C-alpha cells in the first residue's frame, strides 16, 4: 500500500427483492494532513439537502478513522434524513471500525487517516411501507467494507480495467 495520500474506492451491494435499499458508497481515504484531510475539513460546511455527518456508532462514539458521510441525493424530508442519520450512519461506522479490527485499515493509523463516504439513499425508501431497515443496514455495511478494501488495494487495477474494457458495460448502458 502507498503512504495513504489518496485512495478512492466504490462498491455496490444490491438490496433484497422488493427493497429500494441498494448501497453504492464512494469512498476517499487519506491522511488528515493531505488532500483528503483538506477535503474532509471543507465538507464540514453544510449545504441544503446534503448535510454531512460524522459516522458514529452511537452518541459519543465517533468512529476512527474519522469518517464523514454525505448523501449523494438531496434529502428533502425528515424521514430520509432519519434514515441517513440512523441506519446508514450506523452501518458506515460499524464497517469502518470492523475494517480496523480486521486489519484492512492499520490500527496504528486510525488517528492519522480520514474517510469521506458519499452514500446513496433511494428517495423511495422513506415512503416504502415495507422498508426493511435491516436490509438497508446490511447493504450499506457490506458495500462500505468492500469500498474501503478496494480503495486501499487500488482495485480494480488498471490492468483489470484494460482487460475488461470491451466486455463489461455500465449496468444502465442502453446507448452503446
N, C-alpha and C positions, 0 to 999 in steps of 0.2 A: 504494500500500500504506500501511497505517496505521503507527503508531510501534512495531509489533511487541509490543504489550502482551499480546495473547491471540488466537491463531489456531488454529482447530480444523479438521481435515480427516480424511477417511477414503476408503478405496478398497477395491475387491475385484478381485482377479485370480484367475481360475479355473485350476485345475490341468489338466494334460494328462489325457487319457482314462485312466481306471483308477487315477488317483492320488488321494490324500487331502491334497494339498498346497496347497489354496486358501489364499490370503493375504488377510487383512482387517485391516490395521493402522488404528488410530485414533490420530491424531497431535495433540499440542498443541505449539505453537511460541510462544515468547515470550522476553522479556528475562529475563536472570538476576536482575535486581533488581525483577521484577514478580511477579504471581501465578503464572505458570508456573514461574519460578525457585523460588518458595516451595514449590510442589507437587513440583518436581524434588527439592529438598533433603529434603522429607518422605518421598519414596519410597525414600530410602536405608535406611530401616528395613525389615528383611526380614520377610516373613510366610510361614509354612509353605506350601510349594507354589507360591508366587508370588514367587520370587526375582527381584529386579530386577538387571539387569546393564548396565554401560556398553556401548555399541556400540563395538566395536574391530575394526579391520581385521586385526590380528594382535597378538600380545603386544607391549606397549609402543607401540601405535599407536592410542590412543583417538581417535575421530573428533571433529572440531569442525564445527559447534557440538556441545557436549557433549550426548550422546543417551543416554537410559536406556530400555531395553526391559523390558517387564513382560508376562508371559504372562496372557492373558485366562482361561485354564483352569488348574486345579490340575495341576501337573506332579508325578506320583506316582512316577516311576521314573527311573533314570539314563539310560535310552535317550531319553526325551523331554527330559530336562534337557540331554543332549548335543546333541540337535537344536537346542534353543533357544539354547544357548551356543556353537553352532558355525555351522551353516548359516544360521539366522535372524539371529543376531548379525552375521555377516559380510555378509549381504545388506543388512541395515539400515544398517550402517556405510558400505558402498560406495554405497548410494543417497543417503545424506546427503552424503557427500563429492562425488559427482557433481552433486548439486544446487548445491553451492558452485561447482564447476568451471563448470557451465552458467549460472551467474548467477541461478538460481532463488532461492537464498539469497545475499544480498550477502556477498562475501568479507570486507569490512571490518567486518561484524557477527558474524563466526564466533565470536569470543570473548565476545560480549555476549548471544548467544541460547542457548537450550537447548531440547531437544526431548524430549518424553515420547512413547514409542511403545508402545501396547498391542497385542500381537500374538497371533494365533490359531495354535495348533498342534493339529490334529486328533489326538485321542488314538490314532487308528488308525495314524498314521504310523509310530510306533516299532515296531509289531509287523508291519507290512506287509513281507513278504519281497521285494516288488517295488518298494520305496520308491526313487524317483528323486530323489536329493539335488540334482541339477542343476535339476530342475523345482521343487523346494522353494526353492532359491536364486532362480530366475527369478521365481516368483510373488511372493516377499517383496520382492525388489529392485524389480520393476515397481510393485507396489502401494504401497510406501513412497515412491518418487519421485512417483507420482501423488497420494498423500495429502498430501505436502508441498506440491506445486504447488497443489492445491485449497485447502489451508489458507491459503497466502499470497495467493491470488487470491480468497478468500472465495467459493468455489464449492461447491455450486451457489448462485446468487444467490437472494435472497428472491423476486424476480420469476419466476425459473425454477421455484422450488418451488410458487408460487401457480398458475402456468400449468399445471403438471403434476399438481396436487392430485388430480384425478379420473381421470387417465389412467395414472398409474404406481402400481403396488401393490408392497408388500413381496414379495420372492421366495417367501416361505413363507406368503403370505397365503391361507388357506383359510377364513377366518372372515367375510369380507365379501362 
